[in-house]
Amino acid sequence: MITTDRTTVELAETVKRIWRHSFQTELDSALEQRLRTQALGGVKAALEAALLEELLTARDAAIASLADATRLPNHLYLSGSYLRHVHTVYGTLPDLRVPKLRAGNRTRVWHILRRYQQAMPHLLDRMCYLYTLGLSLRDLQEGMYLILGTVLSRQAVNRVTAAAQAPMDAWRQQAIADTPPVLIVDGVWVTIQYPTGATWTDRSGHQRQRVRAQERVILAVMGVWPDGRHALIHYTVARAEDTAAWQQVGQELRDRGLNGQAVQMVISDGTKGLQAAMKQHLPRARLQRCTVHKVRGMTRYLQYQEAASLPPTDPSATPEDRRQERRTAISSAALAIFQAPTQTEAEQRLARFVATWAPVEPKAVKTFQRGIKHCFTFYQYAMELHPLVRSTNLLERFFREFRAKADEIGAFPNEDSCLTVFHLVMVREHAKHDRMSFAKTG
């Protein structure tokens, strides 16, 4: 009798789930046509961007071969576009816009369309999605070379992937149909290029905008429901994590249908300006300070004084080993406070913690006690929910996935490309953990 490894089966189901909520075609629900239409729009945008890139590349090569490159022949000027039918795995594109020059269009061989039709169209359609699964930009460029040839530069790959992914941005405007009683909020910093207003001329004589990389923060909001469901429900780019930015987030959430009166608790790492925004948009919500960040912040004030009341350290340990031992011991004791099943027991553990550690690390313990009441707000919920709602860990885990991709990219070329990658990583994470049924906001 042949048996199937349960882990293999679970992995297969996970992969199917990811594809089901991405650019795939084997759907068995009413959502199929909607996703097909959305994907078709992405394929259309990607092909049109790639065709223009191919034409410009060919034209630049022709210009470079001219004896007198200062005078551009009439037939090398762009002259609009014409419409063409193209068959894809998502249906027929009746109106693909193919760019053209003033002459020579009838005899032009389009390598993009030929390779697209010959090399399994769904392979190209899914290459952009593979990028969000960990495929590097260089890997993606090499993969598209195998499909499309040498016509796409590294910059063109950036533009094509952005065009293919852009239709999913509509998610950010969909109505929030089910307001979660708990919100987790936090921000992740990114580098985005913005035009400076100045221009420069490249070797081909084209005017290009000068850009400068600037730091921005993506403010994200995750919802948690009483049955343990959790999913991202909103995100936006801001200049800083301040009152104005969080008030804007609150307004955007309400504009999308979030019921501010129904939100009971907001979990944060202590970001400035959040409480003022809560009073305006979430009047009934109580603040839950992230317990992990609270403990982490305390360790910055450790002075590493020796004390007879504490167990002796290993005589052979280095000073850094002893400091690490102290950080681990006091952090573990502090985190154990919030693992108590009830607030009463947590407060008792806090009293014992203060009695033990205040004589040794007075500055750190004083910092830890400041505003500690906001770390106990989560006790209003059932014990089963405590691991989910006492910290921002759920959101931090997602940020780690996004940072891995953002670090590989470096500086995003614009805000749209940054938010597109953020969104695709979100879709992948929700599908991977089977959260798509409630992650949808409309």
N, C-alpha and C positions, 0 to 999 in steps of 0.2 A: 504494500500500500504506500502510495506516494503522498507525503505531507508537505505543506507549504509553511515556511518559516513565517511566524506571525509578524516579526519585524519587517520582513520583505513586503508582506501584504500591507502593513501600515504605511510603509514608504511609498508603495505604489499608489495608495489612496491619497497620500499627501500630494504627490506629483500631479495626479488627476485633478485634485482640488485647485492647485495653483494654475494649471492650464485652463480649468473651467472658468476661472475668473480673470483670464488674461486674453491674449489675442488668439484663442484657439477656436475650433469650429464644431467640435463634437459636444453640443449642449442639448439637453433633453428637457428644457423648461421654456417658459414664455419669454425668458430673458435672452434666448438665442438670437432673435431677429434684432433686438436692440444692440447687443454686443457686436453682431455682424455689421450692422450699419455704422457703428462707432469705429470698428476696426477698418472698414472699407474707407472711411474718411481718412484714417491715419495712413493707409497704404497709398491713397491718392496723393496726399500731401507729400509723402516720402518720395514717390516716383516723380512728381513734378519738380521737387527740389533737386533730385538726382539728375533729371534730364537737363535742367538748366545748368547744373554744374558740369555735365558732360559737354554741353554746347559751348560754354564759356572756356572750358579747358581746350577744346579743339580750336576755338577762335584764337585764344592766346598763343597756341602753337603756330597757327597760320601767320599771326602778326609777327612773331619772333623770326619767321623765315623770310620776311619781306626785306628787300634791299633798303627801302626807305620806310622805316616804321613810324615816321612822323605823319605820314598821310595814310589814313585808313581807307582801303578800297570800299566802294559802295556795297559790295556783296557781303562784307563782314559786319555790317551794322545789324543790330537786333531789330526784328520786325514783328513783334507781338507773338501770337501763338495760334495753333489750330487744334481742333478737338479730334480725339481718337478713342475708339473702343478698345478696352483692355480687359481680359478675363483674369480674375483672381480667385483664390479659394473662398472668398467671402461674397462673390457675385461679380457681375459685370460693371465695369466703370464706363458709362456712356459718354463721359465728358472730361476725359483726361486732357489737360492742357499741355500740348507739346510746343516748346518754344521754337522759334524759327528765325533765320536770317533773311536778308532781302533776296538772296538767290541761293541756289544749290540745295533746296530742301527736298526736292523729289528724289534725289539720288543719295541722300544722307542715310547711312546705316546707323541705327541707334543701338549701341552695345547694351545699354541699360535694359531696353525692352526685350531685345533678343535673349539676353541671359536670364532675364526675369521669367520669360515664358518657357525657356528650355530647362532651367535649373530648379524646378519645384518651387513655385511662388511662395508657398507657406514657409520655406526655409528663410527667405529674406524677411517675411512678415514677422517671424519670431526672433530673428537676430536681435532686434531692438529690445525685446523682452529679456533675452538671455543676458543682456548688459546689466539688468537689475539683479540678476542672480549671482553676480560676482565676476562676470566676464569683463576684463579690463578694456579700456578704450583701444589699446594696441591690438588686443585679441579680436575685438570687434572689427577693426579696420582690416585685419588679415582675413577674417571670415568673409567680409563683404567683398574683398578682392577675389576670393575664390568664386563668388557668385557673379559679381558685376565687372570684374577686370580691374584695370589700373586707373579708372577714370575718377575715382573718389579720393580726394585728399583727406588728411586727418581733419581739417576744418570742415570739409564737406560731410564727413561722417557725423560730426557734431550737429550740423544743421539737419541732416536727414533724420537722425534719431529724434531730435526735438520735434520735427514735423510729424513723425509717426506717433509720438506719444502725446502730442498736444490735445487731441480730442478728450482725453480723460480729465482735463482740467475742469470740465463742466461739473464734476462731482462737487466742487467747492461751492457751487451756487444752488445745489439741490436742497430742498426743504428737510429740516430735521423733524422726522415724524414721531420719534419717541424720545422725550427728554430724559436723560439719565439723572438720578438723584445725586450722583457723585461725579465730580469732574477732577481730573488730574491735569495740571497745567505746568508747563516748563518750556524752556527755549534751548535751541541748539544753534551755535554760532557757525556761520559759513562765510566764505569769501566770494564776492560777486563783482564782476567788472561793470563799471558804469561809464558812459561817454563823458568826456571832460568838456566838450564843446569845440575843442581844437581838431584839426584835420591834418593828414599827411598824404603824400603822393607815393604810391608804390611804383615798382619798376615798369608796370604796364601803363602808367599814367592815370590810374584810378585814384580818386579821392577816398581816403579811408578815415574813419573817426578814431581819434585817440581815446583810449579807455584807461581807467585807473581802477585797480582792485580796492574794494572797500569791504569792511567787516559789516555784516548784517546778522540778525538773529531770526530764526524761524520760530515763531510762537505757536505751540501746538496744544490742542485740547483733546484729552481722551475721556470718554464716558465710561462709567462703571454702573451696572445695573444690579439690583438686589440678588438676582440669581447667579451672579458671578460673571456674567457676560461683560466684555470690555472691548472697546474699539476706538480708534481715532475718529473724531467727528469734525474737526476743523483745524486749519493751520494757515498762517499768513506770514509775510516777511515784514520786519520792523527794523528801525534804526537802533532801538535799545529796548530793554525790559523795564520800561518806566510806566508811570500812571497813564499817560496818554496812549501808549501802545496797548495796554491791557484794557483800557476803556474802549478802544477801537475794536479789539477782539470781542468784548462783551456785546458791543452794538452789532457786529457782524453775526454773532450767534443768534441774537434776538431777531435780526432781519431774516434769518433763515428759519425761524420758527421755534427756537428754543424757548421753553417756558421758564423764565427766570425765577418765578415763584416756586417752581417744583424742585429746584436744585437745593439740596440740603447741606452739602459739604464740598469744599474745594481743597484739594491737596496740592501743596506747593513746597518748594525748597526754601522759601523765605524771600522770594523775589520782591524787590521794592515796587511800590505802586499798585500791587495787586489788591490789597484790602480796600483802597479807595474805589477801584473799579467794581469790586464785589458789592459794595454798599449801593452803587448806582444801578447795576444790572442784575445782581443776585442778592436781593435784600434779606432773604431768609437763610442764606448759606453760612455755615460756620467754617472757620479756617482749620485745616489739619496740617500742621507743620510736618514735613517729611522727617521721619525718625532717623533715617540713614544719614541725611545731610546734617541733622542736629548733632549726631555723634561725630561725624566727620569734622564738623566745625569745632567741636570741643578739643579734638586732638591737636589743633593748631596752637593751643595755649598750654600745652604740656611743658613743664619745666624740668622734669626728670630728676626730682629730688629723691635722695635715698631715704628710706624709712624703715625702722625696726619692725613696724607693724605688718610689713609685707613679707612674703616668702623670700628667702635669700636667692639671689641670682647665681648662675654658674660662675665660679671664680675665673674660669678660663674664657668666659664670654668677652667679646670685644665691646667697647662703648656703644657702637651702633647696634650690636646684638641686644644689649640691655635696653636701649631705647625702643627697639622694635618689640621686645618682650613687654615693656611697659605699655606701649600703644595697643598691643593686642589684648592685654589683660583688661585695661580700662574700657576699651571699646566693646569687648565681649560682655563685660558687666553692665555697660550702659544699654546695649541692645537687648539684653535679657529682660530689662525693665518692661519693654514694650511687647514682649512675648508672653506676658502674663495674660491669663484668660479674662480677667476682669480689671476694671479701673482701680478698684480697691486694692487688689493685690499688687498692681503696678505701682501704686503710690507707696505701698509698704516696701517694695523692692527699691524704689527711689530713695526712701529714707535710709535703708541699709547701705545703699551705694554712696550716699553723701557721707554717712558716718565713717565708711571705710576709706574713701578717696579724698575727701576735703582736706584732711591733715597733710596729705602727701602732695596733692595737686590742687591747691586752693583756687588758683586763677582759672584753671580748666573747668573745675566743678561749678564755680560761680557762673561762668559763661553758659554751662550746660543747664543750670537751673533757670536762667533768664528766659521767660516766655514758655516754660515747660508745659504749661496748661494746654497750649495749642497742640501738643503732641499726643494728648489723650482724647481728642475729639472722636477718633475712629471707634471708640468703645460704645458709641450709640448704635453700632451695627452688630449683627450676629457674628459670633466668633469665627465662623467659616469664612467670613469676608475679611477678617483682620489682615491676613498676609497681603491682600490686594489693595487695601485702602489706608494703610498706615505710613506708606512712603510713596515716592514717585517712581519706584523701580519698574513698574509696567511700562512707563513712558521712556525711562532711561534705557531699557533693553532695546526698544525700537530705535532710539537715537544711536545706539552703538552700531546697529545695522546700517543706518544711514551714513554715519560718520565714516565707516569703512569705504563706502562709495564716494563720499565727498572728498576724502583724503586722496583717493586715487585720481579724482578729477582735478583737484587743486582749486583754481579760481573758476567759478561758473561764468560763462559768457554773458549771461543776463539772468534776471529774476525768473523768467518763464522756464528756462532750462533747469534752474535749481529746484523750483517747485514741481516740475515734471518728474525729475528723478525721485524727489521726496514722495510724491504720490505713488509712483510705481513700486517703490520699496514698501510703502504702506499696503498696497494691494497684494503684493507677494506675501508679506507677513500675515495679513488677515487670512488669506487663503491657506497658507501653510498651517495655521493653527485653527482652521475651520471656523473662522469668525465672520465669514462673508454674509451669512443670513441676517445678521443684525448690524453689520458694519455699514450697510447701505443706509444712506440718509434720506432717500426719497423713493 
